């Protein structure tokens, strides 16, 4: 099955794809607290060289919306005052950060540098939730490298039931937000829909190495997140920067490192081997202008799963059902006596071999003989069949800056998982600033 989706953002106002962006705003004053009108304020993204500039309004306020996540430097200047610079401003998914600046009287050639600190309480947004940053996503141990398990670190998020989700890759990471059902959450990648339409879990379980960070909003989120009443999980994927960065990785699990399953047959630990490996690379195509990021991840699993079944004993295969508490009747003895159907039992619950057809004998011999304990009626057969799964995922992203106020990106993610019977591609795009031509 091949599923292809195309999402193109037309503008920063109407596009879902803008919901991973953030806002930096604030007020410029002098050292006495008086507002400063007409001050030139600029924000610079450290890793890509993005610069946005505007003048403070009559209230001394400025606001930069639709900024990509990352580290920023905020500067304010005006003739007769020293330039003020605040660095280390960490803008995260859906953040609204207030950075107030105070200008000191002096020469414009002088600079007052301030190291930014994260606000303890956000006073410009009522949203409750938390951001799981890149360091947490890539460095904390995760069983299967499933990023959504880290959602449990956010207050209000608890494990949810996996009932009815056995056919999805997301079943192991079901979560309940503030008491809502696990099927009541909304999953987004770069602001675009990532919901399975059957059980309402995420469709693309994107590699942790392709995730910049993600935010789980748990309450009082804004209107664009009105699809579901539960948590809003918004993933921002990595983009290239002005520096080249690459990663090679592999995670290994095998039977030598695991404890034995309680239900496994006596003997050695059943075979298990999992190799999850990949590589990523990002950097500039043209500095301060065009960037790329690419990731590949492979997952190879070889697992022996203990299975227990009830099978007929060797005696039963030869017609001896004397161990059964029930009575075995001879179907050929069925007749009518005084208007009543009657039948005769096999003596001692033993079916003569002459009464067992050739076809029936062949079918019964397809069952394996018991290798476990015997019950009153039959035996048990335990086995450790080995299943395999070779899954692959590819992600590529290109960002291009038209100018300091307009930018576009396109990301393609392709996943193939034969065990789940899925193979699909998700193609998404976005932009900021003025409307772009509609692409169909």
Buried (B, 14 or more C-beta within 10 A) or exposed (E): EEEEBEBBBBBBEEBBBBBBBBBBBBBBBBEEEEBBBEBBBBBBBBBBBBEBBBEBEEEBBBBBBBBBBBBBBBBBBBEEBBBBBBBBBBBBBBBBBBBBBBBEEEEEEEEBEBEBEEEEEBEEBEBBBBBBBBEBBBEEEBEBBBBBBBBEEBEBBEBBEBEEBEEBBBBBBBBBBBEBBBBBBBBBBBBBBBBBEEBBBBBBBBBBBBBBBBBBBBBEBEEBBEBBEBBBBBBBBBBBBBEEEEEEBEBEBEBEEEEEBEEBBEEEBBEBBBBBBBBBBBBBEEEBBBBBBBBBBBBBBBBBBBEEBEBBBEEBBBBBBEBEEEEBBBEEEEEEEEEEEEEEEBEEBBBEEEEBEEEEEEEBEEBEEBEBEEEEBBBBBBBBEEEEBEBBBBBBBBBBBBEBBBBBBBBBBBBBBEEEEBBBBBBBBBBBBEBBEEEE
